[in-house]
Amino acid sequence: LHCGWELKHLLRGYEAIVKQVNQHPNKGLNEEVLRVSLQEVGLKSRPECCSIPPPQYYAQIISEMETLGWDKMVHIDMEFQTLKLKAEDSSGRQHMLTVRLKAKHPAEAPECSADLPVPLSVTWTPQSTLEQLYSQFLLVLEYLTEFWDVLDEIDEKTWILEPENPSRSDTMRRIAIGNNLSIKVEVDPRHPKMLPECCLLGAEHAVTPLRNKLNANMHLWNPDSSVLHNLRDVLEIEFPSPATHEKSGFSVECGICYSYRLESAIPDQVCNDPRCGQPFHQACLYEWLRALPTCRQSFSVIFGECPYCSKVTRLHLNTYSQYISAPDCCTQQSLS
């Protein structure tokens, strides 16, 4: 090393790292690695910092990344302990794998996380490498490809009310059927084309015919067809799509707070009177009914008057978001 004796003393044991960095063709990466290495060298001179990994740790990471390919790296932190690697499944979807390395890498297994609907479990031994870890991640992506294909079709061809911005780990979709009428489906990542858990949401007079069709036509479910195609056949309906309908027709505001989204919640209670059918947030309706002088409660059911039509209503406090596994179907709590 051509430098002063003080710097040469601090860099003792790190000569191979500096040489490896200087020889790498990626200049931007050179500067990043060299900055991290010099930062470590500076800390090395401070007695209180004794937990810095040895030079071999950094040499190991650089060697493994050269084998895996630097083009797969999206981010690496200053400590060389957190890496973010990008990957693509067979359908062209982009995914991110976050790897948190331990100080004794590769003797200790790293912590791995990704936006997946199932837990990410990997096999690791002291002889394992980042390339082998990445290969396991690709296998998981291929295993889940059919699941994501099912949900992507639903997202593309229907109006999704919830979640507002689905992630790759989300297994639930609330699909609009009509005004104040929708269905929640919970797709099993391991068996994505089987009959999912279903929950019809809406006023009783609108939900009952669909519930009857679902129960009567369940035998028509074909695991070789897509979930969306099967739902159309079983319910005997055509779902509104972005090509034929505006989403504003299904995003009806709450009749109490006059907003559609209340934090992350959307209106999930509907007046059961066909002449009314006004939707409400459960939280808003609860506060409204509790404020009425005539309000009464029996266990988890609150009775009062609809804010719009003044008909006697009831609110079940613990029914929303409960699912009944197929072949049964649950109905959104209506106000009746």
C-alpha positions as CSV (number, residue, x, y, z in Angstrom):
1,L,0.0,0.0,0.0
2,H,1.3,3.4,-1.0
3,C,0.3,5.6,2.0
4,G,1.5,7.0,5.2
5,W,2.7,4.8,8.0
6,E,-0.2,5.6,10.3
7,L,-2.8,4.6,7.7
8,K,-0.7,1.6,6.8
9,H,-0.8,0.6,10.5
10,L,-4.6,0.9,10.6
11,L,-5.0,-1.0,7.4
12,R,-2.9,-3.9,8.6
13,G,-4.9,-7.1,7.9
14,Y,-7.2,-5.3,5.3
15,E,-4.7,-5.2,2.4
16,A,-6.6,-7.9,0.5
17,I,-9.9,-6.1,0.9
18,V,-8.5,-2.8,-0.5
19,K,-6.8,-4.7,-3.4
20,Q,-10.0,-6.6,-4.2
21,V,-12.1,-3.4,-4.2
22,N,-9.6,-1.6,-6.4
23,Q,-9.7,-4.4,-9.0
24,H,-13.5,-4.6,-9.2
25,P,-14.8,-3.1,-12.5
26,N,-17.8,-1.4,-10.9
27,K,-16.3,2.0,-9.8
28,G,-19.5,3.0,-7.9
29,L,-19.4,-0.2,-6.0
30,N,-15.6,0.2,-5.3
31,E,-16.3,3.5,-3.6
32,E,-19.1,2.1,-1.5
33,V,-17.1,-1.0,-0.4
34,L,-14.0,1.1,0.3
35,R,-16.0,3.6,2.3
36,V,-17.4,0.8,4.4
37,S,-14.0,-0.7,4.9
38,L,-12.4,2.6,5.9
39,Q,-15.3,3.2,8.3
40,E,-14.5,-0.1,9.9
41,V,-10.8,0.7,10.0
42,G,-11.6,4.0,11.8
43,L,-13.7,2.1,14.3
44,K,-11.0,-0.5,14.8
45,S,-8.8,2.2,16.3
46,R,-11.4,2.8,19.0
47,P,-11.1,0.4,21.9
48,E,-14.8,0.5,22.7
49,C,-15.7,-0.9,19.3
50,C,-14.6,-4.5,19.5
51,S,-17.6,-6.2,17.7
52,I,-16.6,-5.3,14.2
53,P,-16.4,-8.4,11.9
54,P,-13.0,-9.4,10.8
55,P,-11.6,-8.7,7.3
56,Q,-12.5,-12.2,6.2
57,Y,-16.2,-11.4,6.7
58,Y,-16.1,-8.6,4.1
59,A,-14.0,-10.7,1.7
60,Q,-16.6,-13.5,2.1
61,I,-19.5,-11.2,1.2
62,I,-17.8,-9.7,-1.8
63,S,-16.8,-13.2,-3.0
64,E,-20.3,-14.5,-2.7
65,M,-21.9,-11.5,-4.4
66,E,-19.5,-11.9,-7.3
67,T,-20.7,-15.5,-7.7
68,L,-24.3,-14.5,-7.4
69,G,-24.1,-11.4,-9.5
70,W,-23.9,-7.8,-8.5
71,D,-26.8,-7.0,-10.9
72,K,-29.2,-8.7,-8.4
73,M,-28.3,-6.4,-5.5
74,V,-30.5,-3.4,-5.0
75,H,-29.1,-2.2,-1.7
76,I,-26.5,-2.9,0.9
77,D,-26.1,-1.0,4.1
78,M,-22.9,0.6,5.5
79,E,-22.2,-2.3,7.8
80,F,-22.5,-4.9,5.0
81,Q,-25.1,-6.7,7.1
82,T,-28.4,-6.0,5.3
83,L,-28.7,-6.9,1.7
84,K,-31.7,-6.4,-0.6
85,L,-31.8,-8.7,-3.7
86,K,-34.2,-8.5,-6.5
87,A,-35.8,-11.5,-8.3
88,E,-38.3,-12.2,-11.0
89,D,-40.8,-15.0,-11.2
90,S,-41.8,-16.9,-14.4
91,S,-44.7,-14.4,-15.0
92,G,-42.4,-11.4,-14.9
93,R,-43.4,-10.1,-11.4
94,Q,-40.7,-8.4,-9.5
95,H,-39.8,-9.5,-5.9
96,M,-37.4,-8.4,-3.2
97,L,-35.5,-10.5,-0.8
98,T,-34.1,-8.9,2.3
99,V,-31.1,-10.7,3.9
100,R,-29.7,-9.8,7.3
101,L,-26.4,-11.4,7.8
102,K,-24.9,-12.3,11.2
103,A,-21.4,-11.3,12.3
104,K,-20.2,-14.9,12.1
105,H,-21.4,-15.4,8.5
106,P,-21.6,-18.0,7.1
107,A,-21.4,-20.0,10.3
108,E,-24.7,-18.4,11.5
109,A,-27.8,-18.5,9.4
110,P,-29.0,-15.1,8.1
111,E,-32.5,-13.7,8.7
112,C,-34.5,-13.6,5.5
113,S,-37.8,-11.8,4.7
114,A,-39.9,-11.1,1.7
115,D,-43.4,-10.0,0.8
116,L,-44.9,-13.5,0.6
117,P,-48.3,-15.0,1.7
118,V,-46.5,-17.9,3.4
119,P,-43.6,-17.9,5.9
120,L,-40.2,-17.9,4.2
121,S,-38.1,-20.8,5.5
122,V,-34.7,-21.6,4.1
123,T,-32.2,-24.3,4.7
124,W,-28.8,-23.1,5.8
125,T,-25.5,-24.7,6.9
126,P,-22.1,-23.2,7.6
127,Q,-21.2,-24.2,4.1
128,S,-24.1,-22.4,2.5
129,T,-23.8,-19.3,0.3
130,L,-25.9,-16.4,-0.8
131,E,-26.2,-18.0,-4.2
132,Q,-27.8,-21.1,-2.7
133,L,-30.1,-18.9,-0.5
134,Y,-31.2,-17.0,-3.6
135,S,-31.9,-20.3,-5.5
136,Q,-34.2,-21.4,-2.6
137,F,-36.0,-18.0,-2.9
138,L,-36.6,-18.6,-6.6
139,L,-38.1,-22.0,-5.9
140,V,-40.5,-20.4,-3.4
141,L,-41.5,-17.8,-6.0
142,E,-42.3,-20.5,-8.6
143,Y,-44.3,-22.4,-6.0
144,L,-46.5,-19.3,-5.5
145,T,-46.7,-18.3,-9.1
146,E,-50.2,-19.9,-9.6
147,F,-51.5,-18.1,-6.5
148,W,-50.4,-14.7,-7.8
149,D,-51.8,-15.5,-11.3
150,V,-55.2,-16.1,-9.7
151,L,-55.1,-12.8,-7.7
152,D,-53.7,-10.8,-10.6
153,E,-56.6,-11.9,-12.8
154,I,-59.1,-10.8,-10.1
155,D,-57.3,-7.5,-9.7
156,E,-57.3,-6.9,-13.5
157,K,-60.8,-7.9,-14.3
158,T,-62.9,-6.7,-11.3
159,W,-63.2,-3.7,-9.0
160,I,-61.3,-4.4,-5.7
161,L,-62.7,-2.6,-2.7
162,E,-60.2,-4.0,-0.2
163,P,-57.3,-4.0,0.3
164,E,-56.8,-0.6,-1.3
165,N,-53.2,-1.4,-2.4
166,P,-52.8,-5.1,-2.4
167,S,-49.3,-6.5,-1.6
168,R,-47.9,-9.8,-2.7
169,S,-48.6,-11.2,0.8
170,D,-52.3,-10.4,0.8
171,T,-54.6,-13.4,0.3
172,M,-57.9,-11.6,0.6
173,R,-59.9,-9.6,-2.0
174,R,-63.2,-7.8,-1.5
175,I,-64.8,-7.8,-5.0
176,A,-67.6,-5.4,-5.9
177,I,-70.8,-7.0,-7.2
178,G,-73.1,-4.1,-7.2
179,N,-74.1,-1.0,-5.2
180,N,-73.4,-1.8,-1.5
181,L,-73.0,-5.5,-2.5
182,S,-69.7,-7.3,-2.5
183,I,-68.0,-10.6,-1.8
184,K,-64.8,-11.3,0.2
185,V,-62.7,-14.2,-0.9
186,E,-59.7,-15.7,1.0
187,V,-57.5,-17.6,-1.5
188,D,-55.3,-20.4,-0.1
189,P,-51.7,-19.9,-1.4
190,R,-51.1,-23.6,-1.3
191,H,-54.3,-24.5,-3.2
192,P,-55.1,-21.3,-5.1
193,K,-57.7,-22.8,-7.5
194,M,-59.8,-24.6,-4.9
195,L,-63.0,-23.1,-3.6
196,P,-61.9,-20.2,-1.3
197,E,-63.5,-19.0,1.9
198,C,-66.3,-16.6,0.9
199,C,-68.2,-13.9,2.7
200,L,-71.0,-12.0,1.0
201,L,-71.4,-8.4,2.2
202,G,-74.5,-6.4,1.8
203,A,-78.1,-6.0,2.8
204,E,-80.0,-9.3,3.6
205,H,-82.4,-8.9,0.7
206,A,-79.5,-8.6,-1.8
207,V,-77.3,-11.2,-0.2
208,T,-79.9,-14.0,0.2
209,P,-80.3,-14.9,-3.5
210,L,-76.5,-15.0,-4.0
211,R,-76.1,-17.2,-0.9
212,N,-78.7,-19.6,-2.2
213,K,-76.9,-19.8,-5.6
214,L,-73.5,-20.4,-3.9
215,N,-74.9,-23.2,-1.8
216,A,-76.8,-24.8,-4.8
217,N,-74.0,-24.5,-7.4
218,M,-70.9,-25.4,-5.3
219,H,-70.7,-28.8,-7.1
220,L,-69.9,-26.9,-10.3
221,W,-66.6,-25.6,-9.0
222,N,-63.8,-26.7,-11.4
223,P,-60.3,-26.7,-9.9
224,D,-58.9,-26.6,-13.5
225,S,-60.5,-23.2,-14.1
226,S,-59.6,-19.9,-12.5
227,V,-61.2,-18.7,-9.3
228,L,-62.8,-15.7,-11.1
229,H,-64.3,-18.0,-13.8
230,N,-65.7,-20.3,-11.1
231,L,-67.2,-17.5,-9.1
232,R,-69.0,-16.3,-12.1
233,D,-70.5,-19.7,-12.8
234,V,-71.4,-20.5,-9.1
235,L,-73.0,-17.1,-8.4
236,E,-74.4,-16.8,-11.9
237,I,-73.3,-13.2,-12.2
238,E,-70.9,-11.0,-14.2
239,F,-68.6,-8.9,-12.0
240,P,-68.4,-5.2,-12.8
241,S,-65.0,-4.6,-14.4
242,P,-62.8,-1.5,-15.0
243,A,-63.7,-1.8,-18.7
244,T,-67.4,-1.5,-18.1
245,H,-68.0,0.4,-14.8
246,E,-66.6,3.3,-12.9
247,K,-65.3,2.5,-9.4
248,S,-67.2,5.5,-8.0
249,G,-70.4,3.5,-8.4
250,F,-69.2,1.1,-5.7
251,S,-67.3,3.5,-3.4
252,V,-70.4,4.9,-1.6
253,E,-69.6,7.2,1.3
254,C,-70.6,6.5,4.9
255,G,-74.0,8.1,5.7
256,I,-72.7,9.4,9.0
257,C,-69.1,10.7,8.5
258,Y,-69.6,11.3,4.7
259,S,-66.3,9.7,3.8
260,Y,-65.4,6.5,2.1
261,R,-62.3,5.5,4.0
262,L,-62.1,5.8,7.8
263,E,-58.4,5.1,8.4
264,S,-58.2,1.7,6.7
265,A,-61.9,0.8,7.0
266,I,-64.6,1.2,4.3
267,P,-68.4,1.2,5.0
268,D,-69.3,-2.4,6.0
269,Q,-72.8,-2.0,7.5
270,V,-75.9,-1.5,5.3
271,C,-79.5,-0.7,6.2
272,N,-81.5,-3.7,5.4
273,D,-84.6,-1.7,4.3
274,P,-84.7,-2.0,0.5
275,R,-85.9,1.6,0.3
276,C,-82.9,2.8,2.2
277,G,-79.8,0.7,1.8
278,Q,-77.5,3.3,3.2
279,P,-74.0,2.1,4.0
280,F,-72.1,3.0,7.2
281,H,-68.8,2.4,8.8
282,Q,-69.2,0.0,11.7
283,A,-67.4,2.5,14.1
284,C,-69.6,5.4,12.9
285,L,-72.8,3.5,13.3
286,Y,-71.8,2.3,16.7
287,E,-71.2,5.8,18.0
288,W,-74.4,7.0,16.4
289,L,-76.5,4.2,18.0
290,R,-74.8,4.6,21.4
291,A,-75.7,8.3,21.4
292,L,-79.4,7.7,20.9
293,P,-81.6,8.1,24.0
294,T,-83.6,5.0,22.8
295,C,-80.5,2.9,22.3
296,R,-80.5,-0.5,24.0
297,Q,-78.0,-3.3,24.0
298,S,-78.4,-7.1,24.5
299,F,-75.0,-8.8,24.8
300,S,-73.1,-7.9,21.6
301,V,-76.1,-6.5,19.7
302,I,-77.0,-2.8,19.8
303,F,-80.5,-1.7,18.8
304,G,-81.5,1.8,17.6
305,E,-82.8,3.7,14.6
306,C,-81.2,4.0,11.2
307,P,-79.8,7.6,10.7
308,Y,-81.5,7.8,7.3
309,C,-84.8,6.0,7.4
310,S,-85.4,5.8,11.2
311,K,-86.3,2.1,10.9
312,V,-85.3,0.0,13.9
313,T,-81.8,-1.3,13.3
314,R,-79.4,-3.6,15.1
315,L,-75.7,-3.8,15.0
316,H,-73.7,-6.9,15.8
317,L,-70.4,-5.8,17.2
318,N,-68.4,-9.0,16.6
319,T,-69.6,-10.2,13.2
320,Y,-67.6,-8.2,10.8
321,S,-64.5,-9.9,9.4
322,Q,-65.6,-13.3,10.6
323,Y,-65.4,-16.0,8.0
324,I,-67.0,-19.3,7.6
325,S,-65.0,-21.8,5.6
326,A,-66.4,-23.1,2.4
327,P,-68.8,-24.7,1.7
328,D,-70.7,-22.4,4.0
329,C,-71.1,-18.7,3.4
330,C,-71.4,-15.8,5.8
331,T,-73.4,-12.6,5.3
332,Q,-72.4,-9.1,6.2
333,Q,-74.3,-7.8,9.2
334,S,-77.3,-5.8,7.9
335,L,-79.5,-3.4,9.8
336,S,-82.9,-5.0,10.3
